[in-house]
Amino acid sequence: MNTVEKRAAFRRLHESGWFVMPNPWDAGSARLLQGLGFKALASTSAGMAWAKGLPDGRVDLDDVLRHLSMLAASVDVPLNADFENGHADAAEAVAKNVARAVETGIAGLSIEDSTGNGASPLYDFEDAVARIAAARRAIDASGTGVVLTARSEGFIRGRPDLEETIRRLTAFSQAGADCLYAPGIQAPEQIAAVVKAVAPKPINVLTLGHSAATLAGLGVRRISVGGSLARVAWTAFLGAAREIAEHGTFESFSNAAPGSELNRAFAQQSK
């Protein structure tokens, strides 16, 4: 699919049913996920940062834009961008950065209300809403049809207040968000309450153990995994490396996927 087709396909995915949108961190992981049949993918700020040897949230905007361009060009399915807080505080600066992001070929992007400041982890309500409205204006001005997801981060930033989360998501919806997302909510009744509050707009849930079928039964439209796949990969890497460093043995290698299998998978995806 070309970029226009990817964006149209991504928007259609949000209209009915449900889908899982896993999060690759490089071209290889993106292509293998595409090969497994996933209909859309999303970047992960954490996975990207760790691959660069940095903690999450420490990659600068230009590097993020290059990463998004690379990922979008690597696959034939839509890509949603984890665009963190828009890489800016002020609403108009968010709009400028969103305008740059849509030029990378992405089909969607998310903007969160997290400040990155532990003492004051969320933007004030009015500022948070203004930032989503600014992102909406930038996307509309681009004429691209990129899907805008608004995230309220309270449950993963030390402010697990369901009432305030719903207040923010509802306001974000009214400000023009196409999809709403509150990472960290996991109790079924909380998920159901969020789905009901913003209906008929779709909800994204970061799965924390619930099956896709369970989340779909709660009315969730989109399911993502954040940095979890990257953490699984790093766990295997660290386990094998620690075995070598601490014991001088290589038993972990016996569980590794054969090189021939990986070569076949990548050969198939590069056709």
C-alpha atoms as a printed R data frame, in Angstrom:
    type eleno elety resid chain resno       x       y      z
1   ATOM     1    CA   MET     A     1   0.000   0.000  0.000
2   ATOM     2    CA   ASN     A     2   1.106   3.550 -0.643
3   ATOM     3    CA   THR     A     3   0.821   6.198  2.082
4   ATOM     4    CA   VAL     A     4  -2.664   7.347  1.072
5   ATOM     5    CA   GLU     A     5  -3.908   3.765  1.076
6   ATOM     6    CA   LYS     A     6  -2.308   3.051  4.439
7   ATOM     7    CA   ARG     A     7  -4.035   6.044  5.995
8   ATOM     8    CA   ALA     A     8  -7.404   5.060  4.590
9   ATOM     9    CA   ALA     A     9  -6.940   1.481  5.781
10  ATOM    10    CA   PHE     A    10  -5.968   2.649  9.261
11  ATOM    11    CA   ARG     A    11  -9.056   4.814  9.569
12  ATOM    12    CA   ARG     A    12 -11.243   1.890  8.481
13  ATOM    13    CA   LEU     A    13  -9.754  -0.325 11.183
14  ATOM    14    CA   HIS     A    14 -11.138   2.071 13.797
15  ATOM    15    CA   GLU     A    15 -14.687   1.955 12.464
16  ATOM    16    CA   SER     A    16 -15.767  -1.504 13.641
17  ATOM    17    CA   GLY     A    17 -14.500  -4.659 15.296
18  ATOM    18    CA   TRP     A    18 -11.110  -4.722 17.005
19  ATOM    19    CA   PHE     A    19  -7.461  -5.176 16.110
20  ATOM    20    CA   VAL     A    20  -4.112  -5.700 17.796
21  ATOM    21    CA   MET     A    21  -1.438  -3.145 16.919
22  ATOM    22    CA   PRO     A    22   1.969  -4.396 18.169
23  ATOM    23    CA   ASN     A    23   4.956  -2.109 18.601
24  ATOM    24    CA   PRO     A    24   8.197  -2.755 16.669
25  ATOM    25    CA   TRP     A    25  11.366  -0.791 17.387
26  ATOM    26    CA   ASP     A    26  13.307  -1.229 14.134
27  ATOM    27    CA   ALA     A    27  12.821  -2.284 10.529
28  ATOM    28    CA   GLY     A    28  13.451  -5.948 11.232
29  ATOM    29    CA   SER     A    29  10.913  -6.251 14.023
30  ATOM    30    CA   ALA     A    30   8.415  -4.268 11.946
31  ATOM    31    CA   ARG     A    31   8.773  -6.549  8.940
32  ATOM    32    CA   LEU     A    32   8.471  -9.728 10.983
33  ATOM    33    CA   LEU     A    33   5.310  -8.417 12.672
34  ATOM    34    CA   GLN     A    34   3.882  -7.545  9.270
35  ATOM    35    CA   GLY     A    35   4.708 -11.069  8.144
36  ATOM    36    CA   LEU     A    36   2.661 -12.482 11.015
37  ATOM    37    CA   GLY     A    37  -0.406 -10.802  9.593
38  ATOM    38    CA   PHE     A    38  -0.935  -7.789 11.842
39  ATOM    39    CA   LYS     A    39  -2.989  -5.150 10.040
40  ATOM    40    CA   ALA     A    40  -1.281  -2.124 11.648
41  ATOM    41    CA   LEU     A    41   1.798  -1.381 13.730
42  ATOM    42    CA   ALA     A    42   2.836   1.352 16.147
43  ATOM    43    CA   SER     A    43   6.194   2.751 17.107
44  ATOM    44    CA   THR     A    44   7.340   2.579 20.717
45  ATOM    45    CA   SER     A    45   9.268   5.478 22.204
46  ATOM    46    CA   ALA     A    46  10.781   3.150 24.812
47  ATOM    47    CA   GLY     A    47  11.851   0.501 22.319
48  ATOM    48    CA   MET     A    48  13.381   3.131 20.042
49  ATOM    49    CA   ALA     A    49  15.253   4.759 22.924
50  ATOM    50    CA   TRP     A    50  16.657   1.478 24.237
51  ATOM    51    CA   ALA     A    51  17.873   0.530 20.752
52  ATOM    52    CA   LYS     A    52  19.812   3.816 20.762
53  ATOM    53    CA   GLY     A    53  21.249   3.146 24.218
54  ATOM    54    CA   LEU     A    54  19.076   5.818 25.845
55  ATOM    55    CA   PRO     A    55  16.328   5.819 28.482
56  ATOM    56    CA   ASP     A    56  12.762   6.373 27.332
57  ATOM    57    CA   GLY     A    57  11.943  10.007 26.650
58  ATOM    58    CA   ARG     A    58  15.491  11.047 25.806
59  ATOM    59    CA   VAL     A    59  15.438  10.840 21.998
60  ATOM    60    CA   ASP     A    60  15.324  14.221 20.289
61  ATOM    61    CA   LEU     A    61  12.689  15.221 17.755
62  ATOM    62    CA   ASP     A    62  14.844  14.967 14.635
63  ATOM    63    CA   ASP     A    63  15.881  11.410 15.522
64  ATOM    64    CA   VAL     A    64  12.246  10.498 16.204
65  ATOM    65    CA   LEU     A    65  11.169  11.836 12.812
66  ATOM    66    CA   ARG     A    66  13.915   9.891 11.046
67  ATOM    67    CA   HIS     A    67  12.879   6.765 12.944
68  ATOM    68    CA   LEU     A    68   9.226   7.203 11.941
69  ATOM    69    CA   SER     A    69  10.159   7.724  8.293
70  ATOM    70    CA   MET     A    70  12.235   4.554  8.348
71  ATOM    71    CA   LEU     A    71   9.539   2.445 10.005
72  ATOM    72    CA   ALA     A    72   6.752   3.739  7.762
73  ATOM    73    CA   ALA     A    73   8.806   2.994  4.661
74  ATOM    74    CA   SER     A    74   9.768  -0.484  5.908
75  ATOM    75    CA   VAL     A    75   6.277  -1.977  5.858
76  ATOM    76    CA   ASP     A    76   3.141  -2.075  3.733
77  ATOM    77    CA   VAL     A    77   0.741  -1.708  6.661
78  ATOM    78    CA   PRO     A    78  -0.262   1.485  8.493
79  ATOM    79    CA   LEU     A    79   2.053   2.840 11.192
80  ATOM    80    CA   ASN     A    80   0.892   4.774 14.237
81  ATOM    81    CA   ALA     A    81   3.478   7.043 15.863
82  ATOM    82    CA   ASP     A    82   4.098   7.161 19.592
83  ATOM    83    CA   PHE     A    83   4.742  10.902 19.475
84  ATOM    84    CA   GLU     A    84   5.022  11.263 23.246
85  ATOM    85    CA   ASN     A    85   4.028  14.793 24.353
86  ATOM    86    CA   GLY     A    86   4.469  16.193 20.866
87  ATOM    87    CA   HIS     A    87   8.056  17.048 21.836
88  ATOM    88    CA   ALA     A    88   6.890  20.429 23.085
89  ATOM    89    CA   ASP     A    89   4.954  22.044 25.900
90  ATOM    90    CA   ALA     A    90   3.175  24.926 24.158
91  ATOM    91    CA   ALA     A    91   0.189  24.073 21.990
92  ATOM    92    CA   GLU     A    92   1.472  25.908 18.915
93  ATOM    93    CA   ALA     A    93   4.827  24.152 19.151
94  ATOM    94    CA   VAL     A    94   2.986  20.822 19.334
95  ATOM    95    CA   ALA     A    95   1.123  21.796 16.154
96  ATOM    96    CA   LYS     A    96   4.383  22.551 14.338
97  ATOM    97    CA   ASN     A    97   5.898  19.228 15.366
98  ATOM    98    CA   VAL     A    98   2.772  17.293 14.401
99  ATOM    99    CA   ALA     A    99   2.897  18.939 10.978
100 ATOM   100    CA   ARG     A   100   6.443  17.610 10.598
101 ATOM   101    CA   ALA     A   101   5.456  14.151 11.826
102 ATOM   102    CA   VAL     A   102   2.684  13.674  9.265
103 ATOM   103    CA   GLU     A   103   5.281  14.196  6.527
104 ATOM   104    CA   THR     A   104   7.053  10.955  7.567
105 ATOM   105    CA   GLY     A   105   4.360   8.719  6.073
106 ATOM   106    CA   ILE     A   106   2.662   7.694  9.307
107 ATOM   107    CA   ALA     A   107  -1.043   6.821  9.336
108 ATOM   108    CA   GLY     A   108  -1.696   7.979 12.900
109 ATOM   109    CA   LEU     A   109  -0.046   9.559 15.904
110 ATOM   110    CA   SER     A   110  -0.681   9.910 19.619
111 ATOM   111    CA   ILE     A   111  -0.199  12.935 21.843
112 ATOM   112    CA   GLU     A   112  -0.036  12.448 25.611
113 ATOM   113    CA   ASP     A   113  -0.716  14.792 28.513
114 ATOM   114    CA   SER     A   114   2.456  13.823 30.395
115 ATOM   115    CA   THR     A   115   4.932  16.621 31.118
116 ATOM   116    CA   GLY     A   116   7.933  14.448 31.927
117 ATOM   117    CA   ASN     A   117   8.169  16.298 35.272
118 ATOM   118    CA   GLY     A   118   7.805  13.953 38.226
119 ATOM   119    CA   ALA     A   119   6.644  16.717 40.549
120 ATOM   120    CA   SER     A   120   3.873  17.776 38.154
121 ATOM   121    CA   PRO     A   121   3.404  14.815 35.806
122 ATOM   122    CA   LEU     A   122   0.351  16.007 33.856
123 ATOM   123    CA   TYR     A   123  -0.299  19.220 31.967
124 ATOM   124    CA   ASP     A   124  -3.025  21.374 33.477
125 ATOM   125    CA   PHE     A   125  -6.430  20.430 32.122
126 ATOM   126    CA   GLU     A   126  -6.854  23.499 29.913
127 ATOM   127    CA   ASP     A   127  -3.328  23.211 28.517
128 ATOM   128    CA   ALA     A   128  -3.778  19.493 27.846
129 ATOM   129    CA   VAL     A   129  -6.981  20.116 25.886
130 ATOM   130    CA   ALA     A   130  -5.416  23.019 23.967
131 ATOM   131    CA   ARG     A   131  -2.520  20.771 22.933
132 ATOM   132    CA   ILE     A   132  -4.901  18.180 21.450
133 ATOM   133    CA   ALA     A   133  -6.864  20.909 19.663
134 ATOM   134    CA   ALA     A   134  -3.607  22.232 18.190
135 ATOM   135    CA   ALA     A   135  -2.634  18.768 16.956
136 ATOM   136    CA   ARG     A   136  -6.081  18.451 15.371
137 ATOM   137    CA   ARG     A   137  -5.648  21.753 13.512
138 ATOM   138    CA   ALA     A   138  -2.237  20.703 12.228
139 ATOM   139    CA   ILE     A   139  -3.560  17.399 10.885
140 ATOM   140    CA   ASP     A   140  -6.574  19.064  9.292
141 ATOM   141    CA   ALA     A   141  -4.326  21.645  7.643
142 ATOM   142    CA   SER     A   142  -2.179  18.839  6.216
143 ATOM   143    CA   GLY     A   143  -5.171  17.218  4.527
144 ATOM   144    CA   THR     A   144  -3.646  13.806  5.222
145 ATOM   145    CA   GLY     A   145  -6.399  12.156  7.248
146 ATOM   146    CA   VAL     A   146  -3.868  10.976  9.853
147 ATOM   147    CA   VAL     A   147  -5.685   9.473 12.860
148 ATOM   148    CA   LEU     A   148  -5.172  11.510 16.048
149 ATOM   149    CA   THR     A   149  -5.041   9.582 19.328
150 ATOM   150    CA   ALA     A   150  -5.152  11.516 22.608
151 ATOM   151    CA   ARG     A   151  -3.586   9.886 25.662
152 ATOM   152    CA   SER     A   152  -4.192  10.633 29.330
153 ATOM   153    CA   GLU     A   153  -1.257   9.294 31.316
154 ATOM   154    CA   GLY     A   154  -2.422   9.528 34.932
155 ATOM   155    CA   PHE     A   155  -2.463   5.777 35.581
156 ATOM   156    CA   ILE     A   156   1.200   5.372 34.619
157 ATOM   157    CA   ARG     A   157   2.417   8.714 36.018
158 ATOM   158    CA   GLY     A   158   1.336   8.368 39.618
159 ATOM   159    CA   ARG     A   159  -2.115   9.954 39.224
160 ATOM   160    CA   PRO     A   160  -4.487   6.953 38.918
161 ATOM   161    CA   ASP     A   161  -7.754   8.898 39.091
162 ATOM   162    CA   LEU     A   162 -10.442   7.351 36.892
163 ATOM   163    CA   GLU     A   163 -12.807  10.311 37.156
164 ATOM   164    CA   GLU     A   164 -10.109  12.767 36.082
165 ATOM   165    CA   THR     A   165  -8.944  10.414 33.330
166 ATOM   166    CA   ILE     A   166 -12.457  10.236 31.914
167 ATOM   167    CA   ARG     A   167 -12.834  14.020 32.200
168 ATOM   168    CA   ARG     A   168  -9.681  14.488 30.173
169 ATOM   169    CA   LEU     A   169 -10.451  11.849 27.560
170 ATOM   170    CA   THR     A   170 -13.939  13.277 27.051
171 ATOM   171    CA   ALA     A   171 -12.515  16.758 26.578
172 ATOM   172    CA   PHE     A   172  -9.854  15.435 24.216
173 ATOM   173    CA   SER     A   173 -12.585  13.782 22.167
174 ATOM   174    CA   GLN     A   174 -14.459  17.069 21.952
175 ATOM   175    CA   ALA     A   175 -11.202  18.804 20.936
176 ATOM   176    CA   GLY     A   176 -10.926  16.554 17.899
177 ATOM   177    CA   ALA     A   177  -9.193  13.320 18.903
178 ATOM   178    CA   ASP     A   178 -10.234  10.357 16.736
179 ATOM   179    CA   CYS     A   179  -9.180   7.718 19.259
180 ATOM   180    CA   LEU     A   180  -8.703   7.846 23.045
181 ATOM   181    CA   TYR     A   181  -6.137   6.057 25.183
182 ATOM   182    CA   ALA     A   182  -5.396   5.842 28.911
183 ATOM   183    CA   PRO     A   183  -2.393   3.533 29.336
184 ATOM   184    CA   GLY     A   184  -2.348   1.721 32.654
185 ATOM   185    CA   ILE     A   185  -6.060   1.143 33.168
186 ATOM   186    CA   GLN     A   186  -6.573  -2.581 33.609
187 ATOM   187    CA   ALA     A   187  -9.576  -3.364 35.806
188 ATOM   188    CA   PRO     A   188 -12.397  -4.497 33.502
189 ATOM   189    CA   GLU     A   189 -14.869  -2.094 35.092
190 ATOM   190    CA   GLN     A   190 -12.487   0.823 34.533
191 ATOM   191    CA   ILE     A   191 -11.950  -0.117 30.908
192 ATOM   192    CA   ALA     A   192 -15.693  -0.477 30.373
193 ATOM   193    CA   ALA     A   193 -16.293   2.928 31.998
194 ATOM   194    CA   VAL     A   194 -13.820   4.620 29.659
195 ATOM   195    CA   VAL     A   195 -15.301   2.903 26.603
196 ATOM   196    CA   LYS     A   196 -18.786   4.087 27.599
197 ATOM   197    CA   ALA     A   197 -17.647   7.640 28.384
198 ATOM   198    CA   VAL     A   198 -16.186   8.372 24.949
199 ATOM   199    CA   ALA     A   199 -18.463   6.239 22.763
200 ATOM   200    CA   PRO     A   200 -18.837   6.029 19.835
201 ATOM   201    CA   LYS     A   201 -15.178   6.989 19.436
202 ATOM   202    CA   PRO     A   202 -12.745   4.061 19.698
203 ATOM   203    CA   ILE     A   203 -10.565   3.284 22.701
204 ATOM   204    CA   ASN     A   204  -7.001   1.952 22.616
205 ATOM   205    CA   VAL     A   205  -5.916  -0.211 25.547
206 ATOM   206    CA   LEU     A   206  -2.361  -1.138 26.490
207 ATOM   207    CA   THR     A   207  -2.757  -4.798 27.319
208 ATOM   208    CA   LEU     A   208  -1.486  -5.714 30.777
209 ATOM   209    CA   GLY     A   209  -2.431  -9.369 30.721
210 ATOM   210    CA   HIS     A   210  -6.011  -9.421 29.445
211 ATOM   211    CA   SER     A   211  -6.565 -11.426 26.278
212 ATOM   212    CA   ALA     A   212  -7.619  -9.726 23.085
213 ATOM   213    CA   ALA     A   213 -10.983 -11.484 23.317
214 ATOM   214    CA   THR     A   214 -11.560 -10.127 26.825
215 ATOM   215    CA   LEU     A   215 -10.727  -6.572 25.794
216 ATOM   216    CA   ALA     A   216 -12.882  -6.825 22.684
217 ATOM   217    CA   GLY     A   217 -15.752  -7.991 24.876
218 ATOM   218    CA   LEU     A   218 -15.378  -4.801 26.910
219 ATOM   219    CA   GLY     A   219 -15.783  -2.732 23.749
220 ATOM   220    CA   VAL     A   220 -12.111  -1.977 23.109
221 ATOM   221    CA   ARG     A   221 -11.393  -1.264 19.458
222 ATOM   222    CA   ARG     A   222  -7.568  -1.123 19.418
223 ATOM   223    CA   ILE     A   223  -5.010  -3.058 21.480
224 ATOM   224    CA   SER     A   224  -1.310  -2.189 21.708
225 ATOM   225    CA   VAL     A   225   1.622  -3.617 23.665
226 ATOM   226    CA   GLY     A   226   3.889  -0.581 24.119
227 ATOM   227    CA   GLY     A   227   7.490  -1.513 24.832
228 ATOM   228    CA   SER     A   228   6.645  -5.060 25.937
229 ATOM   229    CA   LEU     A   229   7.926  -6.840 22.827
230 ATOM   230    CA   ALA     A   230  11.166  -4.861 23.072
231 ATOM   231    CA   ARG     A   231  11.445  -5.819 26.749
232 ATOM   232    CA   VAL     A   232  10.985  -9.491 25.837
233 ATOM   233    CA   ALA     A   233  13.818  -9.198 23.313
234 ATOM   234    CA   TRP     A   234  16.088  -7.404 25.789
235 ATOM   235    CA   THR     A   235  15.274  -9.994 28.463
236 ATOM   236    CA   ALA     A   236  16.494 -12.808 26.215
237 ATOM   237    CA   PHE     A   237  19.600 -10.818 25.233
238 ATOM   238    CA   LEU     A   238  20.499  -9.973 28.836
239 ATOM   239    CA   GLY     A   239  19.884 -13.526 30.009
240 ATOM   240    CA   ALA     A   240  22.219 -14.984 27.399
241 ATOM   241    CA   ALA     A   241  24.860 -12.284 27.904
242 ATOM   242    CA   ARG     A   242  24.814 -12.672 31.692
243 ATOM   243    CA   GLU     A   243  25.211 -16.429 31.346
244 ATOM   244    CA   ILE     A   244  28.354 -15.861 29.296
245 ATOM   245    CA   ALA     A   245  29.738 -13.163 31.595
246 ATOM   246    CA   GLU     A   246  29.001 -14.980 34.849
247 ATOM   247    CA   HIS     A   247  29.435 -18.640 33.935
248 ATOM   248    CA   GLY     A   248  31.296 -18.781 30.632
249 ATOM   249    CA   THR     A   249  28.604 -21.041 29.206
250 ATOM   250    CA   PHE     A   250  26.370 -20.663 26.174
251 ATOM   251    CA   GLU     A   251  23.317 -22.798 26.925
252 ATOM   252    CA   SER     A   252  20.890 -19.937 26.228
253 ATOM   253    CA   PHE     A   253  21.786 -20.161 22.551
254 ATOM   254    CA   SER     A   254  19.941 -23.483 22.306
255 ATOM   255    CA   ASN     A   255  16.634 -21.592 22.554
256 ATOM   256    CA   ALA     A   256  17.475 -19.116 19.796
257 ATOM   257    CA   ALA     A   257  15.603 -19.033 16.507
258 ATOM   258    CA   PRO     A   258  17.752 -20.607 13.754
259 ATOM   259    CA   GLY     A   259  19.467 -18.156 11.447
260 ATOM   260    CA   SER     A   260  17.968 -19.984  8.503
261 ATOM   261    CA   GLU     A   261  14.459 -19.310  9.812
262 ATOM   262    CA   LEU     A   262  15.188 -15.605 10.212
263 ATOM   263    CA   ASN     A   263  16.788 -15.430  6.783
264 ATOM   264    CA   ARG     A   264  13.710 -17.029  5.206
265 ATOM   265    CA   ALA     A   265  11.366 -14.661  7.050
266 ATOM   266    CA   PHE     A   266  13.281 -11.557  6.014
267 ATOM   267    CA   ALA     A   267  13.659 -12.805  2.463
268 ATOM   268    CA   GLN     A   268   9.899 -13.238  2.254
269 ATOM   269    CA   GLN     A   269   9.259  -9.726  3.641
270 ATOM   270    CA   SER     A   270  11.755  -8.101  1.267
271 ATOM   271    CA   LYS     A   271   9.989  -9.374 -1.880
